[in-house]
Amino acid sequence: MLSVLASVPTFALEGVDAREVTVEVDARRGLPAFTVVGLPDTAVREARERVRSALLNSALEFPLQRLTVNLAPAWVRKAGASFDLAIAVGVLAASGQIPVEALDGIAVSGELSLGGALRPVRGALPIALGCRAAGLRRLVVSPEIGPEAALVDEVEVCPAPNLGRLVDLFHGRWAPDPPARQPASKVARPVELPDLADVRGQADARRALEIAAAGGHSLLMVGPPGAGKTMLARRLPGILPSPSLEEALDITRVQSVTGSCGDGLARERPFRAPHHTISAQGLVGGGARPRPGEVTLAHRGVLFLDELAEFARPALEALRQPLEHGSVDIVRGQVALSFPARVLLVAAANPCPCGIGGERCECGVLTRERYRARLSGPLIDRIDLVCQLAPLPALALAADGVAGEGSAAVRTRVADARERQAARLGASSASCNAELTAGATRALMPLGERAARPLAAAVDAGVLTGRGHDRVLRVARTIADLAGRQRVGRDDVAEALGYRAVAPGRTAAA
């Protein structure tokens, strides 16, 4: 038998994206051998044993020839067991057990059991997106991840339970039932979320929470223990609008890569609340084989950092780039990866180590200053809203106290404000006011002389940096959107300045 070369497209995960990899299998006469080249890791090299057993246990032939498998491009490091199926299909085509022409326009991805069954792999949605971008019209995966891959239009997903059925598919003897597609017209809320009506008092913090939700602004709440900081933060997802189809796909793509994807398209924005002992790598991602961190797992959702001043300084400083650019760029060796990180950051902190603050504080001046210094100026400058929470009076905590406004009413105002922003932003890449660049902020948010005066005074007094100026302007625009005003007024700017901070416990008011 003359040598036969077969090529099978598959995909390798890089960050939260998929890179096309061509598995080339060459079968020729010679002493039986099975070699895999192209920077494979241990799991990929072990595919030789899985493929051999899977073929033999599926009543298929394993060719006693010299087999060479190349994973191209050779300079990209290959990791994991997702290449098993592509290697097996390449061996079948190179040995004449399936027609080589049947591989045209089709990609495969999956792990093989020793019995020949297809097992699911991480990243079905990114793989399907990569399949569409590469112009491949069909994708073979295991039945468990078929519905997730089917979220991508223009790609025919073929769920195959085992190698035997896959050979029948290539010979035209069997056609799989298409996986069920989740309706993509609307992403509905699946469960009831904690209601804002449970929060008593704290009108200023409730207002800041509403502004943060309406414009996607970062928020820091400073107050004594038990004032309601955590309670407020955990009710933020309940007043956020449901994710759009594009946002839901973004959320699902991240969950797919990390192995936390549910049944199909994400229906709710993520809420992540890591413990303050987390490392910088755990918070923003990284490692020898870079993995997403908490800021990426919260993409298009909420990242809540409780006891902010207790987090390690390197972890907090690593948040600067994500808060400014909405992404985390990581370079390891010769590989540069970018993880998405569009999050709504909500943080909570005590005013001092004892937590009491004010005149009853038991901490010395140096202790308080040392505690405040844990949060650097550049980090605080990237937080749009800072509000102070005071201890609640007994009357507010009483069982017959007046309940606050519920999440449903607040969510309606937030959704209306987001719609006004969407109409104003148009085809811009930003989805809300907080995501605007400096140039777009000035172009889309002109101020009259009267409204600009307090903002200019704050800059001249050294209270605001250039970054702070733009962030105050975006917050003022969100306040106007909540009120339904076309132009930003002086009162909007004054309220936005009232929420601007230079350090925990100190705000810069107009």
N, C-alpha and C positions, 0 to 999 in steps of 0.2 A: 504494500500500500504506500502510495506517495504521501509526502507531508501535506497536511491540511491546516490552514490557518483560519480560526474563527474569532470574531470580535463581538463582545457583548457589552453594551453600555450599562453602567451602574453609577452610584453616587457615594461620595464620602462627605461626612459632615465637617464643616469648618465654621466654628462658632454656632450661629443659628441659621446658617445657609448651607446649601448643598453644592458640592463641586463635582462635575461630571468626571468619571473615571472609566476608561476603556479597559476591559479585561480581555487580553489577547491570549489565545491558547494555540500553541503549535504542537501538533502530534506527528512524529516521524519514526521511521524504523530505527531500531537500536536497542540497547539494553534497557529494560523497563526502569524508568525514573520519573519522578514527579517534583519539579522545581518551581518555586514561586519567587519572582524577582519584582523589583519596583518599590523598594523601601517598605516591606510589610513588617508589622509588629508580630509579637508572638502569637496573638489570636489569629492573625491572617495566615501565618505559617502553619498553624495547627489545622487550618481548613483542609489541608491535604488528606488528613485522616478522616475528617467528617465527610468530605465529598466521596472518598473511596467507599466507606461503609454505607453512605446513603444510596449510592448507585447500586451496589450489590444487593442491599436489602429491599430495593424497589424493583427487583427483577430486571435490572438494566446491566449493561456490560461496562466494566471498567477496563479500558484498553491497556494491554500489556505492551506499551510503546514508550518512547522517550517523550514525556510531556513537559513543555515549558510554558509557564503562565507568567505573563508580564502585566503589571498594573500600571497603566500610563495615565497621566504623566509620571515618569519615574522619580521626579524630584519631590513629589508630594508624599508625605508620610501617610501610610494607610494603617488604620487601627480598627479593631473590632471584628465581629463575626458577620457583619452585613454583606461581605463579599462572597460568602459561601455559595449562594444561589448562582451568582454570575459565573463563578469558576465552574460549577457543576454544569451549567448550560453550555459554557464554552467547550468543556470536555465532551459533552454529548454531540455538539455540532461538529467538532474536530474529528470525532470518531465515526461520523456518519449516522448516528442514531436519531438525529433530527435534522431537517433540511436547513442549510446555512441561510438560504434566502428567507426563511421564516423569521429570522432575527432582525430583519429590516424594520426600523422605526419602533423598536420595542426595547424597554429597559427593565431590568429586574433588580430586586433588592430583598434580601432575606437571609436568615440563619437557617442552617439545616440540622435536623436531629440525625442520629445514627440510623434511624429507621426511614429517613427520607421525607419526614414531615417538615413543612415550612413553619418557622417560628418568627414572631414579630420582632421588629427592630425599632430603635428610637428614630425619630425624625421623619415620619411618613409624610407629613405636610411639606416640610422643606424639600424632600426628595421629589414630591409631585410638582412643586413649583419649579424646581430645577429641570425636571423632565419637560415641562411646558416651555421653559426658556430655551432648552436645547432643541426644540422642534420635534421631540419624540412623542408619538401619538398614543402609545400604550405603555402601561406600567404593571408589572406583575409583583404582587406582594402577598403576604399571608392574609387569610380572611379576617384576623383580629384587627388589623390596621387598615383594612380596605375602606371603611366609612370615613376615616380621617383623610386618607389620600384622595378620596372622591370629592373632597371639598373644593378641589381645584378644577375649574372648567377646562374644556379642550383637551383633557387627558382621559383616555379610557382605562379605568382601573380593572385589572383582572385578578381577583382573589383566587389563588390556587392552594389547595390544602396540602399537596404533596408533590413529589417529583413525577410520580406516575401520571397524575392528572395534567401536569405541566407538559409532559411529552405528548399527551393526547391533544392538548391545546395547540401545540406547534404543528401537529399533523392534521389539524382540522377535524378531529374526531370528537371534540368536546368543547363546549363554550360555557364559561362560568356565568352565574347570575350576577348582574351588576350590584355593587353594594348600595345600600340605601343612602340617599343624599339628604342631609339635613336642610330644610328650607332656609335659604340665605337672605330672604327679604327682610326679616326682622330678628334681632337677637333679644329674646325675652328674658326677664328676670325669673330664675327658677325657684328661689326661696325667699322667704321674708327675712329682711335684714334688721338689725337693731334700730329702733326708732328714736329719732331725736327728741320726741316728746318725753322720753324718760329723763332727760336732763333738766334739772331745776335751776333757775337763775342763770348766771353767767351770760348775760345778754351780749356783752362785748365779744366773748369768745365764740358764741353762736354766730354772730355777725361775721367775724373773721373766718369762721369755717365755711360759711356760705360764699364769701368772696373767693376763698381759695378754691372751692368746688367750681364756681362759675368761670373762673379764668385759668385754672390749672396752676395756681400760685403756691409756692412752698410756704409752710406755716410753722412757727415755733410758739408753743404755749409755755409760759413760765408761771409757776404758782406752787403753793405748798402741797404736800401730799394730801390726797382726799378731796381736792378742789374740783375734780372732774376732768382732768386732762386726758387720761386714757379713755374714759367713757365717751368724751366728745370725739376723739380720734377714731374710735371703733364704729362710730355712727356716720363717718364721712362717706363710706361706700354707698350708704343708703340714700344720699342726696345727690350722688353723681348720676349723670344720664347713662343709660345703657350704652355699651360700646357699639359703634357703627360696624358695618360689615368689614371694612378695612382694618379697623382697630381689633375686631374679634379675630381676624386672621393673624394679625401680629401677635396677639396674646397666645393663640393656639400654637403658632410656630415656635415660640419660646417653650411652651409647655411640652410640645412634641419632642424637642431636642433634649429636654431634661428628664423625659420619661414620666411626666406628671399629667399628661393629657387625658381628659375624660372621654366621653362618648361623643366625638365630633367637635363642632365649633364651640369655642368658649362662650358662655352665656353671661358671665359676670366679670367685672374688672377684678384683678388680683389684689389682695391685701396681704402684705408681708410685714411681720413685726419681729425682726431678729433680736436675740438677746444681746445685751451690751458687751458681752465677752467675745463677740465675733471678731475675727481678724480682718485685716484690710482685704486679703484675698477672698475671704468668704463674703465680704460686703460688695465688692465691685467685680470679683471674678479673677481668674488667673490660674496658676499652677503649671507644672511641667507640661501637661496637656490642658491648655486653657479651658476652663469651664465657666459658665455664667455665674455671677454672684447674685446676691439678694436684690441689688438695684436693677438687674436685668429680669429677674423673676417677677418683679413688680412692674414691669414695662406696661404702660397704658393703664396703670392702676395706682395704688397707694403704698408707699413705703413709710412705715411708722417706726420711729426711733424713740423709744421710751427711755427716760433717764439719759438724755443726750450727753451730758457732761461726764458720764461714767464710761462712755465708749473710748477705746484707745485712740490716742491722737493720730497715729498713722491711718487708721480706718476712716476717721472723719475727714482728714485732709484728702484722702483718695476720692471723696465725693465731689471735689471741686469741679473736675472736668465733666462728669455726668450731669451735674446741675446746670452747667453752662451750655453744654453742647448736645445733651440728650443721648450720648453714646459713651461707651468705654472702649478705648483703643488699647490693645495689649499686643506686645511684641515678645515672642519667645523664639530664640534661635533665629531662623530665617523666615519665620511665619508671623505675619501681622494680621490680627483678627479685630473685628469691631462688633461689639455687643450692643444692641439697642438698650436705651435706658431713659425713656421718656416717662418719668414718674412724677407723681404729686407727693412731695416730701412733707410729712407731718412729724414734728418732733415735740417732745415734752421734756422739761427740765425744772428742777427745783431752783429757787432763788439763791440758795446757799447750801452748804453741807448739812446743816441741821434741818433744813426744809421749811423753817417757820418764816424767815424773812421779816422785814419791817422792824418796828421798835422792839419786838419780843425776841429778835434773833439772838441766839446764844454764841454765835461765831464772832471771832475777832475780825478787825478790818483786813489784816493780812490774809486770813483764812478765806474771807469772802472774795478778795481780789484774786487769790490763787485759784479758787474754784471757777471764777469767771474766765480766767486766762486759759482754761482747758479748751474753750471754744475760740478759735483764732478769728481775727478780724476779717480776713478774706473769706472764711466760711460763712460767718454771719452776714457779710455783705451780699451773699448769694441767696439769702432767705428773704422772701418778699414781705411777709407779714409776721409781726411779733405782737402777741397780746399777753397782758398780765391777768392772771386769775387770782381773785381774793377768796379767802375762806367763806363758805356759805353761812348765812345766818340761820338760826334755828327755825325761823318761820318758813324759810324756803325748803328746809328738809322735812318739815312736818308732813304727815300723811295726807292732810287736807290742803296742802299747798297747791298753788296754781301750776298746772302742767304747762310745759312749753309747747311751742308750735311743733307739729309733727313733721316727719321727713317728707311725706307726700307733697305738702304745700311748698316746702322749701325746694324740693326737687323740681317742681313745676317752674319756679322762678329761675332756677339754675339752667334748666333745659331751654327756657326762652332766651336767657342771656347767651347761651352757647349758639343758638340759632342766629342771633344777631351777629355774633362774631363770625360764624360761617359765611353769612351773606356778605360781610365786609371783607373778609380775607379772600374769598373767591377761590381761585386756583392756587393760592399760596400753599407751600408745604406745611405751614403751621396750622394746627387744628384749634388753637385757642390763643388768647392774648399772651400767656406766659411763654409761648414758644416763638414769639416774634423776634427777629434780629433787631439790632440797634437801628439800622437804616429803615427797616419796615416800620418800626415803632414811631419814628419821627414823621415818616411819610403818611401813615394812616391815622395818626393821633395828633393833629395840630391843636395848639392851645391858643386861646385868646390872651391878650395882654394881662387882663385881670387874673385869669386862672394861672398864668405862667409866673406871676410875681412871687408867690410863696415858694415855689419850687426853685426859682433862681436864687432867692434869699438863702435857702437851705444849702445850696451848692456853694455860694459865696462865703457862708459861715463855716464851711468845712465839715458840715454835718453829713452831706451826701457826696459820694464818689460819682464818677461818670456812670459806672454800672448801676449804682443806686438811683441815680436820676432816671435812667430808662426803666428800672423796675418799678419805681413809684408811678411813673407815667402809665405803665401797663396796668397796674392795680387801679389807678384812677379811671382808666378806660373800662375796666371790669365793673367798677362801682356804677358808672354811668350806664353800662349795659343792663345791670340789674334793675335800674330805675327806668329803663326804656328811653334814655336821652340820647340824641344824636351826637351832641358835642359834650366834651368833658368840661365841667364847670369848676369854679374855684372851690366849692364845697367838696367836690369829688377829690381834688388834689389835696385838700386839707385833711380829709379822712384817710387818704392813702399815706400821707406823711405821718399821721398819728400812729400808724402801724409799723413805721420804719424803725429799726433798732440799730444801735451801735454796740451793744453788749447785753447779755441777759440782765434784766432788771432795769435797763435804761433805754428809753425810746426817744426818738428825735421827732418832736412835734413841731408844727409850723409856728 
